[in-house]
Amino acid sequence: MGKRSLGDAIEPAESLVRKKSKKNKHGDIPPESETATIVTAAPFKLAKTKSTTEAKSKTVNKEKQSGTSFVDDEESQKKAKAARKEAKRAKKAALAAQNTPPLKNDLTENDTANEDAKATRKAARRAEKEQAKTEKLNKSLGTPKSSGDVNTAASIPLKSSTKSAFRYVQNSELAALSQAAIDKYLASNEITITDPLSQSSLRPITQFSYLPISDKSQLAPFASFDSPTPIQAAAWPCLLSGRDVIGVAETGSGKTFAFGVPCIQAILATVKMGPTVNGVRALVVSPTRELASQIHEQITQIAKPAGLHVACIYGGVPKEPQYEAMKKANIVVATPGRLNDLISEGVVDLGQVQYMVLDEADRMLEKGFEEEIKKIIGQTLPVGRQTLMFTATWPPSVRDLAMTFMNNPIKISIGDNPTGELRANTRIIQQVEVVEPYVKNTRLMELLKQHQSGRKKDDRILVFCLYKKEATRVEGFIKSKGFRVAGIHGDLSQAQRTASLDSFKKGSVPILVATDVAARGLDIPAVKVVINVTFPLTAEDYVHRIGRTGRAGQDGLAVTLFTEHDKGLSGALINVLKAANQPVPEELLKFGGTVKKKGHEAYGAFYKDTGDMKKATKITFD
């Protein structure tokens, strides 16, 4: 909002005196000197506002500069006379207001005067805004800067042109490969690429040497790998070209580096590098603290050689260190809740974010996170933003919402499930046992002894429970039997959760009892067995749970203890088993194969999702 002119100042009523007009020799008042006064209600103050003729005087001055005269003696005399009458009327009203308490009719007149004053001030502010817009437009069209202008990276507005700042040029050796060799690579790795713009498909970057990166220190994290993973090879050329991408691949397939490497190049290309890069340029949002911490660790490996700073923002820990980290952050990895907290506190500014990633996107776009994600994306650049969504499953329920954030995204699917429908990893052997609830502890001990004996004593086993209290009880029960075990769930502090996860990853504790906070995205190597003590609330969560094993091309085993209390999900489980060519127990088929209809906690199975309906409007009757 622009500053008000001195004419908008408030003066005491007793100091009101009509200003003498500066008359010319004909007795006329030039338009530039015309003034208007408006009487306000009690406490008897008079607000002097700009006359509407002030705007006209600006027009007169401009047209005088072009050699055109607007001086008309007759009109000037009429205007001067009207101004004198208005001043007299205002003076009388002021005197009357001083001597007489305000009556109802007086209040009405004064209210009208107040409205006029507000309208005048609003018009002045509108004119100032229009002038600012004009100056900004002139600046963008190449108007020379004044000597006082400062051009910093933080003050450069990023528009759609920033997406093409980095121009991807295909490596000559990659271009020399035959199309037959490219087709063979795509087929052997089960890579499906769908481009809605039907442009010529970009060739996958099958070797690290094909990456357009001059600073080889950024490739240090890949030193122990022979070649990029399929999702990396397929995603890199699309992302380096500035396109929006949906990447569907199983956990452990290298998705973090798939979006991480182009992220670094996008930032370096759109900012003129000085000693440092100012402001947050990239944002990665994940559903859990552990996953955010894991992504932060991996992104830092490639960001640090480029001179970029990465901040990790999540709840359960003090905010002060995160405040400090945000002061120099160029890339932010965060969970939605804490990120929105810092945005509302004014600590995080996402106005320059040009690279936006949703990891575990299917979870992030569900009802629980939908509003949080909308708030976050609403803070980023509306034009010129590159949006990425990476996930292990891509159900139809989230696709329409995803399209509202993306611009003609390229979809890349890895595996024999190009549609992204719910499907478990075929390398995982799924065993479903229908049991009575009271035999769960006994059966759990039998499974642990079977898979934690002899040469298997150090094999990692992940035990899933549904509730936090249940996880605490099961962890204590396993520990009482002499097993090395740790736990991770929402009732533990972040330090305890981190310590448990680190111990499990290192192998010092071979058994981890967890709720669904450990079901998604976590890179836990060599998990041999997953045991579901209690079936999750959805079949999607079941697929993500058992996906902790059978990774990196290895086989895995998932054992699920299914009870009659879970029979409402039997149909969905049967479908998952059949899709993965796994045997379906007869006891499970007895519960029925129909998929439970979508329900609501208050309205039951007849609940209808009205999310796509037009929002109701409030009608006010006078």
C-alpha positions, 0 to 999 in steps of 0.5 A: 500500500502506498503512503497517503498524501499530506492531504489525507491527514486529520486536523483538529476541528478548531483549526479549520479555516478555508484556505484562501484561493490564489486568484489570478488577475481575472479572479479565477482559481486555477484547477491545480489549487482547487481543494475540497474539505469533508466534515467527519462525525464526532469527535469533530475532526475535519479530514482534508482529502484530495479533490477529484480535480487533482487527477485531472490536473495531472492530465492537464500537466501531461497534455501541456507537455505535449503542446495542447492547452486545456485552459478555458476561461468559462469553465475555470470560472464555473469550477472556481465558483463551485469550489467556493460554494463547497468550502462555505458549505463545509465551514458551516457544517463544521461550525454547526457540528461544534455547537450542536450534538450530532443528530441522526440526520447529521450522522447520516450526512457525516457517514456519507462524507466519510464514505466519500473520503474513503473513496478518494483515498482508495482511488489514490491508492489504486492510482499508485498501484497502477503506477507501480505496475506500469514501472514494473512492466517498463522494467521487464521490457528493458527500461534502463535501471536507475543507478540505485537499482540493485540486482540480486539473485533473491530479487529476480522474479522467476517466470516461465522462461526459467524452465528453459534456462538449462538447455539439455543437449544429448550426449553425442555418444548416446545419440550415436546408439542405434534405436534398436539398442535403446528399444532393447534397454527399455524392454529389458528394464520394463520401462514405459514412458508416456508423453501427452505431448507426443514429442520424440521420446528422449533417450534414457541416460544409460551411463553416468558419463552421458550426464551433462555435468561438468563438475564430476565431484557431483557424481561421487555418490555413484562411484560404486555403481556401474550404471544408473537405475532404470528410473534414473536413466529414464527420468534424467533426460525428461527432468533436465529438459524442464518437463513435469514428471510422474515417476512410478517405481518400487522403493529402493529403485533410486528415485531420490537421485532420479529427481535429485541430480536434475534438481541441482542442475536446475538451480545452478542454471537459473541463478547467476552463481555468486559466493552463495545462492540466495533463497529456497529454490527447490522443495521436497515434501515427504509424509514421514520424518524418517523418510524426510531425514533419509532424503536429506542425507542423500540430496546433501551428497550431491548438493554440497559439491555444488555449493548448495545448502539443504535443510531438513524440516520435520516435527517432533524436534525443537524449531530453533535449529530449523530456523537457523538452517532456513537462513541459508537453505537452497533446498528444503526437505520437509514434512507437511505439518512442520513446513506449514507451521514455519510458513505461517510464522514467516520463517520459510519463504517459498516464493522462489521455489522452481523445483517441487517434488512430492515423494510418496505422492500417492500418500501425499495426495490422500485426504489426510494431506491434501489441504496441507499440500495445497497450502504448500504448493500455493506458496511456490511459483505459479508460473515456471515451476517444475513439479515432480511426483514419485511413488511406488503406486499410482492409484486412480483416486489421486490422479485427477488431483495431481493433474491440477498441480502439473503441466502435461507431465511425462509418466515413467513406469518401471516394472510390469505394471505401467498403469500404476495400479495397486500391485505387490512386488512379484519377488515377495512370497506372501503367506497369509495365515487366518488365525484367532486373535489369542494365538498371535503371540504364540505364532509370532514367537514361532516365526521369530525362532524359525527365521532367527536361528542358526545362520539366520540369527542376524537376518533383519525382520520387520514386525508391523503393528497397527497401533502405537500401544500395540507396538509397545506391547509387542516390542516388550513381549519380544524383548522378554523372550531374549531377542534383540529388538527396537521399536519405532512409532509415534509415542517415541521421541524423534531421538528414540525413533532415529536411534532405533532405525539406525540400530536396525540398519546397522544390524546391531538390532535385527528385529524392529517393531513398527507402526505404518510410519516405517511402511513407506519409502525407508531405505532399509537394506536386506530385510529378509522377512516382514511380519504383519501382526495386525493387518493395516487399515487399507490394502495400499498400506499392506502393499507398502508394508511388505515392500520393505523386503524383496528389494534391489532384485532380492527375494523376500518373505511376508507373513500376515496374521489375518483374523476375523476382525479384518474380514472387511478387507479380505476382498482387497487382499485376495485381489493383491494376492491374485495380481502377484500370482500368490496362493490364496488360502481357503480360509481367506476365501471363506470371508468373501472376495468382494471389496468393501464399499467405501464408507464414512465413520459417521455415515457408513457404507452409503457415504458419497464423496462430494469432493468434485461437487461445486462448493455451496454458496451462502445466500443472504436475504435483506 
